[in-house]
């Protein structure tokens, strides 16, 4: 089966579309947050945790040893310590199975990061860390050095939007060192847009939010593209 790749023009257009979407999020969120407390009401920082299920379909299964689809579930958490400019850290773990079949596992620890608080419980942050992931007999299990940029914004009391751009390097595995098509100097990358619907409210002197979320994902790994959808539940608190 021939492998399909996005042309440079298509990848540039996709990148511009992503930046345009992020800019649109910022422009609509500012007036909508007026009814909620601002970042000046924070004292210590914020934390968020979510549980999720995600499914991803490979565009070219032959590139990942006939791994046509991947179903995973797990937990992810991020935290900020600081009022406006904050130290940021986090972790994530997931388990699942591939359609070949194969057992999927991933763990990431983000001990180093910086963030800027936005609104009642939003932020713009950069995280760096270390992890391991793979799918047995399909995607080699190996050490990964991940880095990510996250934007999380409260649009209204019942809606929250997020954007993610993440990259990864696999220094110990030649098979995974595939130079992602979108960014040639990294081995893997992920782009995602998230929408969460629930309630943001004040309780015990803290700003809290919770609700169900949906996420669209695009991942480049081992010279192919995975397109996916995630669903889950999220809780965050800012104080």
DONU-942995 format. One record per residue (C-alpha): residue in three letters; x negated, y negated, z negated. Coordinates in steps of 0.2 Angstrom, whole numbers, padded with zeros to 4 digits. Example, Ala and Ser with C-alpha at 12.3 -4.5 7.8 and 13.67 -1.06 7.14 Angstrom:
2
[Ala; [-0062; 0022; -0039]]
[Ser; [-0068; 0005; -0036]]
***
This chain:
239
[Unk; [0000; 0000; 0000]]
[Unk; [-0008; -0017; 0005]]
[Unk; [-0011; -0029; -0010]]
[Unk; [-0002; -0046; -0009]]
[Unk; [-0010; -0061; -0015]]
[Unk; [-0005; -0079; -0017]]
[Unk; [-0014; -0091; -0005]]
[Unk; [-0023; -0106; -0012]]
[Unk; [-0009; -0117; -0006]]
[Unk; [0004; -0106; -0015]]
[Unk; [-0007; -0106; -0031]]
[Unk; [-0009; -0124; -0031]]
[Unk; [0010; -0127; -0028]]
[Unk; [0013; -0115; -0043]]
[Unk; [0001; -0125; -0054]]
[Unk; [0009; -0141; -0049]]
[Unk; [0026; -0134; -0052]]
[Unk; [0021; -0129; -0070]]
[Unk; [0014; -0146; -0074]]
[Unk; [0029; -0154; -0067]]
[Unk; [0040; -0143; -0078]]
[Unk; [0030; -0147; -0094]]
[Unk; [0031; -0166; -0090]]
[Unk; [0050; -0164; -0088]]
[Unk; [0051; -0155; -0105]]
[Unk; [0042; -0170; -0113]]
[Unk; [0053; -0183; -0105]]
[Unk; [0070; -0175; -0110]]
[Unk; [0064; -0170; -0127]]
[Unk; [0060; -0188; -0134]]
[Unk; [0077; -0195; -0134]]
[Unk; [0085; -0179; -0139]]
[Unk; [0075; -0178; -0155]]
[Unk; [0080; -0194; -0162]]
[Unk; [0093; -0186; -0173]]
[Unk; [0080; -0175; -0182]]
[Unk; [0066; -0180; -0194]]
[Unk; [0049; -0185; -0186]]
[Unk; [0032; -0178; -0189]]
[Unk; [0029; -0191; -0202]]
[Unk; [0040; -0182; -0214]]
[Unk; [0028; -0167; -0214]]
[Unk; [0016; -0164; -0229]]
[Unk; [0007; -0148; -0225]]
[Unk; [0010; -0141; -0208]]
[Unk; [0021; -0128; -0200]]
[Unk; [0022; -0109; -0196]]
[Unk; [0032; -0099; -0184]]
[Unk; [0035; -0080; -0181]]
[Unk; [0044; -0071; -0168]]
[Unk; [0049; -0053; -0164]]
[Unk; [0050; -0049; -0146]]
[Unk; [0053; -0036; -0132]]
[Unk; [0046; -0038; -0115]]
[Unk; [0046; -0030; -0098]]
[Unk; [0034; -0033; -0084]]
[Unk; [0034; -0026; -0066]]
[Unk; [0017; -0025; -0057]]
[Unk; [0017; -0032; -0039]]
[Unk; [0004; -0019; -0034]]
[Unk; [0005; -0003; -0045]]
[Unk; [-0010; 0005; -0036]]
[Unk; [-0021; -0009; -0043]]
[Unk; [-0017; -0004; -0060]]
[Unk; [-0018; 0015; -0057]]
[Unk; [0000; 0017; -0053]]
[Unk; [0007; 0007; -0068]]
[Unk; [0023; 0001; -0060]]
[Unk; [0031; -0006; -0076]]
[Unk; [0027; -0010; -0094]]
[Unk; [0039; -0011; -0109]]
[Unk; [0032; -0018; -0125]]
[Unk; [0038; -0024; -0142]]
[Unk; [0029; -0033; -0156]]
[Unk; [0026; -0048; -0167]]
[Unk; [0018; -0065; -0164]]
[Unk; [0014; -0079; -0177]]
[Unk; [0006; -0096; -0176]]
[Unk; [0003; -0109; -0190]]
[Unk; [-0004; -0127; -0192]]
[Unk; [-0012; -0134; -0207]]
[Unk; [-0011; -0153; -0207]]
[Unk; [0001; -0167; -0205]]
[Unk; [-0002; -0174; -0187]]
[Unk; [-0019; -0167; -0182]]
[Unk; [-0020; -0149; -0188]]
[Unk; [-0031; -0134; -0189]]
[Unk; [-0022; -0120; -0179]]
[Unk; [-0023; -0101; -0181]]
[Unk; [-0012; -0086; -0177]]
[Unk; [-0011; -0068; -0173]]
[Unk; [-0001; -0055; -0162]]
[Unk; [0002; -0037; -0161]]
[Unk; [0012; -0026; -0149]]
[Unk; [0015; -0008; -0144]]
[Unk; [0024; 0000; -0130]]
[Unk; [0023; 0011; -0115]]
[Unk; [0020; 0011; -0096]]
[Unk; [0030; 0019; -0082]]
[Unk; [0015; 0030; -0077]]
[Unk; [0016; 0035; -0092]]
[Unk; [0004; 0027; -0104]]
[Unk; [0003; 0021; -0121]]
[Unk; [0001; 0002; -0123]]
[Unk; [-0007; -0007; -0137]]
[Unk; [-0012; -0025; -0140]]
[Unk; [-0019; -0035; -0155]]
[Unk; [-0025; -0053; -0155]]
[Unk; [-0032; -0064; -0169]]
[Unk; [-0034; -0083; -0166]]
[Unk; [-0045; -0090; -0181]]
[Unk; [-0050; -0106; -0172]]
[Unk; [-0038; -0119; -0165]]
[Unk; [-0033; -0137; -0165]]
[Unk; [-0016; -0145; -0163]]
[Unk; [-0006; -0161; -0163]]
[Unk; [0011; -0161; -0172]]
[Unk; [0026; -0167; -0162]]
[Unk; [0043; -0171; -0169]]
[Unk; [0052; -0161; -0183]]
[Unk; [0043; -0144; -0179]]
[Unk; [0035; -0145; -0162]]
[Unk; [0017; -0145; -0157]]
[Unk; [0004; -0145; -0144]]
[Unk; [-0011; -0133; -0148]]
[Unk; [-0026; -0125; -0141]]
[Unk; [-0031; -0108; -0149]]
[Unk; [-0046; -0096; -0147]]
[Unk; [-0049; -0079; -0153]]
[Unk; [-0053; -0061; -0151]]
[Unk; [-0043; -0045; -0147]]
[Unk; [-0041; -0028; -0139]]
[Unk; [-0028; -0022; -0127]]
[Unk; [-0024; -0009; -0114]]
[Unk; [-0013; 0005; -0108]]
[Unk; [-0020; 0023; -0109]]
[Unk; [-0026; 0030; -0092]]
[Unk; [-0020; 0014; -0083]]
[Unk; [-0027; -0002; -0090]]
[Unk; [-0044; 0002; -0099]]
[Unk; [-0043; -0002; -0118]]
[Unk; [-0056; -0015; -0121]]
[Unk; [-0062; -0030; -0130]]
[Unk; [-0054; -0047; -0125]]
[Unk; [-0058; -0065; -0128]]
[Unk; [-0042; -0074; -0127]]
[Unk; [-0039; -0093; -0126]]
[Unk; [-0022; -0102; -0125]]
[Unk; [-0013; -0118; -0123]]
[Unk; [0004; -0120; -0131]]
[Unk; [0017; -0133; -0130]]
[Unk; [0033; -0131; -0142]]
[Unk; [0046; -0145; -0143]]
[Unk; [0063; -0147; -0151]]
[Unk; [0075; -0154; -0138]]
[Unk; [0090; -0154; -0149]]
[Unk; [0096; -0147; -0165]]
[Unk; [0101; -0131; -0156]]
[Unk; [0088; -0130; -0142]]
[Unk; [0069; -0128; -0142]]
[Unk; [0058; -0126; -0126]]
[Unk; [0040; -0120; -0125]]
[Unk; [0026; -0118; -0112]]
[Unk; [0011; -0106; -0113]]
[Unk; [-0005; -0105; -0102]]
[Unk; [-0017; -0092; -0108]]
[Unk; [-0033; -0085; -0101]]
[Unk; [-0044; -0070; -0106]]
[Unk; [-0062; -0063; -0103]]
[Unk; [-0066; -0044; -0104]]
[Unk; [-0085; -0044; -0106]]
[Unk; [-0087; -0026; -0110]]
[Unk; [-0077; -0018; -0096]]
[Unk; [-0082; -0019; -0078]]
[Unk; [-0064; -0013; -0072]]
[Unk; [-0055; -0027; -0081]]
[Unk; [-0068; -0040; -0075]]
[Unk; [-0058; -0044; -0059]]
[Unk; [-0059; -0063; -0058]]
[Unk; [-0040; -0068; -0058]]
[Unk; [-0034; -0076; -0042]]
[Unk; [-0027; -0092; -0049]]
[Unk; [-0043; -0096; -0059]]
[Unk; [-0058; -0087; -0052]]
[Unk; [-0069; -0089; -0067]]
[Unk; [-0058; -0080; -0079]]
[Unk; [-0053; -0061; -0079]]
[Unk; [-0035; -0063; -0083]]
[Unk; [-0022; -0076; -0086]]
[Unk; [-0004; -0079; -0091]]
[Unk; [0009; -0092; -0088]]
[Unk; [0026; -0092; -0097]]
[Unk; [0041; -0103; -0101]]
[Unk; [0052; -0101; -0116]]
[Unk; [0069; -0107; -0121]]
[Unk; [0076; -0104; -0138]]
[Unk; [0094; -0107; -0144]]
[Unk; [0098; -0108; -0162]]
[Unk; [0099; -0120; -0176]]
[Unk; [0087; -0132; -0183]]
[Unk; [0091; -0139; -0200]]
[Unk; [0084; -0145; -0217]]
[Unk; [0083; -0134; -0232]]
[Unk; [0073; -0135; -0248]]
[Unk; [0064; -0150; -0242]]
[Unk; [0058; -0141; -0226]]
[Unk; [0063; -0142; -0208]]
[Unk; [0068; -0124; -0202]]
[Unk; [0074; -0117; -0186]]
[Unk; [0079; -0100; -0180]]
[Unk; [0087; -0092; -0165]]
[Unk; [0086; -0080; -0150]]
[Unk; [0074; -0084; -0136]]
[Unk; [0071; -0079; -0118]]
[Unk; [0054; -0080; -0109]]
[Unk; [0049; -0079; -0091]]
[Unk; [0031; -0073; -0089]]
[Unk; [0018; -0072; -0075]]
[Unk; [0002; -0062; -0078]]
[Unk; [-0013; -0059; -0068]]
[Unk; [-0023; -0043; -0072]]
[Unk; [-0034; -0031; -0063]]
[Unk; [-0031; -0040; -0046]]
[Unk; [-0013; -0039; -0047]]
[Unk; [0002; -0049; -0053]]
[Unk; [0014; -0044; -0067]]
[Unk; [0031; -0053; -0067]]
[Unk; [0041; -0051; -0083]]
[Unk; [0055; -0056; -0095]]
[Unk; [0055; -0056; -0114]]
[Unk; [0069; -0058; -0127]]
[Unk; [0067; -0060; -0145]]
[Unk; [0071; -0069; -0161]]
[Unk; [0061; -0083; -0169]]
[Unk; [0059; -0092; -0186]]
[Unk; [0049; -0108; -0189]]
[Unk; [0047; -0120; -0204]]
[Unk; [0039; -0136; -0206]]
[Unk; [0035; -0145; -0222]]
***
